[in-house]
Amino acid sequence: MKIQNYINGEWKEPSTGQFAPVINPATGETIAEVAMSGPNDIDEAVQAAKEAQRQWALVPAPKRAEVLYRVGMLLKERKEQLARLLTMEMGKVIEEARGEVQEGIDMAFYMAGEGRRLFGDTTPSELKDKFAMSVRVPVGVVGIITPWNFPIAIATWKSFPAIVAGNAVVWKPAPETPIMAQELARIFEEAGLPPGVFHVVHGDGPTVGNALVEHPDVKVISFTGSNEVGRMIAEKCGRLLKKVSLEMGGKNAVIVMDDADLTLAVDGIIWSAFGTSGQRCTACSRVIVHERVKQELERRLLEAVKTLKIGNGLDETVKVGPVIHEEALQKIDRYVRIGVEEGAKLLIGGHRLREGDYARGFYYAPTIFTDVTPNMRIAREEIFGPVVSIMSVRSLDEAIAVNNSVDYGLSSAIFTRDVNRVFRAMRDLDTGIVYVNAGTTGAEIHLPFGGTKGTGNGHRDSGVAALDVFTEWRSIYVDFSGKLQRAQIDTDD
Ligand SMILES: NC(=O)c1ccc[n+]([C@@H]2O[C@H](COP(=O)([O-])OP(=O)(O)OC[C@H]3O[C@@H](n4cnc5c(N)ncnc54)[C@H](O)[C@@H]3O)[C@@H](O)[C@H]2O)c1
């Protein structure tokens, strides 16, 4: 399968004529080839998007929303087929792949509903016979740049609100996972989205991603990915005075207090630490446990990890799939060596899996460190693999301080039965998402998604908050007095 760009409603060869292999991480096999485009392809897509956007913005929003309803229905019909393709290109287990497609379905219906809202504000004017309101208007052409770990969900979080708000979209997916991008473009086409409103240009970050960021006709960049790349993009957008929304990494912690339901805590930790092989921005990579229950929690975690079946995610009984590629495996392994050198104690795992069926894919054993201290690198830096570090504390105050001591602020969780502790945690955990008696993953699409500190720059994906990224506020004053009324001057006082 040769994956082309989708520009102005047509499938096109990249101007470079170049393609790169797409590898199934479970088997190491090449399953497709993806276009490696150049800046010219971005320019062509942006010019077409600019043209199409003018007409699209004139379509009433409830009519724009009807396209999203049809997109939602098509995603629903094809859920199983899409989930299987997703598992093949990205590696996550089939159950999670179905969940990811479901996020897209939910987002389609939710944002279709926004087509009949897109609420503005009316407010009294300070002058007589004058009407004041503010309305959302589209920004124009939106550039979307996404990572490989959620190849379809993140694109739906960004493109659906952008499109319902009347923008056109140029999307650069991660080169590791182009198949989902191809499928989403096909679905938009079948749903009747006019040509030119949605484009996909494949390629690498420094060439194609950068061309999108720097293009003068792209008014907003919505980026999800690593902190290093996000910072670089933010610097460029700062110089260009371009609006940019950044969703980046996490170093998310589960706090387990001494009154916690430990069975539930173990389930929550295992699911959020080893689901998607730890390759979620919200993955649990730290456990902050009260010293009184540390030993018991460790014993139960060890037992649970031993039952996890690792392998090809297409097998329904597999719970942990491969990681994305060799480079990721090496990075994870480097961090494990660092942890050992820093003096952390390896409870389980800490090595690649190479034997038998694992020989050709990219597998890492679920890994738990204990006796980790908050200043160690494995407790501070994002590893993005199935590695979790246990730290012990003596109080809730200390747990909150340790949670908040890292540079990231995406997600956190607390297990406790004490309502006072729950409300303290809800107030004081410095993360964009807080879970009570659940793991650090599991966001729902109608709530804002994003984080504080090094995780982002204050914007949010999902929920109504996403519309703030893809619209501008326009304040409108209508004076029906028939005379010139000067604000702040022609008042009665
Ligand atoms: N907070 C969130 O919502 C969220 C969600 C998922 C993943 N992530 C983060 O994503 C990271 C993993 O994904 P990744 O390895 O694909 O990230 P990455 O930053 O390497 O790549 C993300 C995207 O940026 C592009 N890119 C790379 N260099 C670029 C450049 N110079 N200019 C423009 N674009 C460029 C890539 O091609 C890719 O499409 C992790 O750090 C993870 O935490 C965050």
The ligand as a Gaussian input file, in Angstrom:
#p B3LYP/6-31G(d) Opt

LIG

0 1
 N       -0.419000      16.074000      26.065000
 C       -0.973000      15.399000      25.077000
 O       -2.119000      15.620000      24.714000
 C       -0.201000      14.308000      24.373000
 C       -0.886000      13.263000      23.738000
 C       -0.152000      12.278000      23.087000
 C        1.236000      12.350000      23.036000
 N        1.884000      13.365000      23.641000
 C        3.354000      13.421000      23.631000
 O        3.873000      13.085000      22.355000
 C        5.193000      12.545000      22.491000
 C        5.336000      11.285000      21.651000
 O        5.041000      11.513000      20.331000
 P        6.155000      11.747000      19.179000
 O        7.374000      10.956000      19.485000
 O        5.472000      11.534000      17.865000
 O        6.479000      13.287000      19.394000
 P        7.362000      14.254000      18.469000
 O        7.389000      15.578000      19.154000
 O        8.638000      13.641000      18.091000
 O        6.505000      14.381000      17.115000
 C        5.208000      14.906000      17.111000
 C        4.910000      15.456000      15.725000
 O        5.737000      16.592000      15.487000
 C        6.413000      16.462000      14.241000
 N        7.682000      17.201000      14.296000
 C        8.894000      16.755000      14.702000
 N        9.817000      17.732000      14.561000
 C        9.170000      18.825000      14.085000
 C        9.586000      20.152000      13.742000
 N       10.854000      20.543000      13.858000
 N        8.654000      21.019000      13.285000
 C        7.356000      20.647000      13.157000
 N        6.911000      19.395000      13.456000
 C        7.807000      18.499000      13.919000
 C        6.552000      14.949000      14.095000
 O        6.810000      14.578000      12.749000
 C        5.202000      14.471000      14.594000
 O        4.213000      14.596000      13.593000
 C        5.346000      12.290000      23.978000
 O        6.166000      13.277000      24.550000
 C        3.932000      12.386000      24.520000
 O        3.824000      12.731000      25.881000
 C        1.195000      14.339000      24.307000

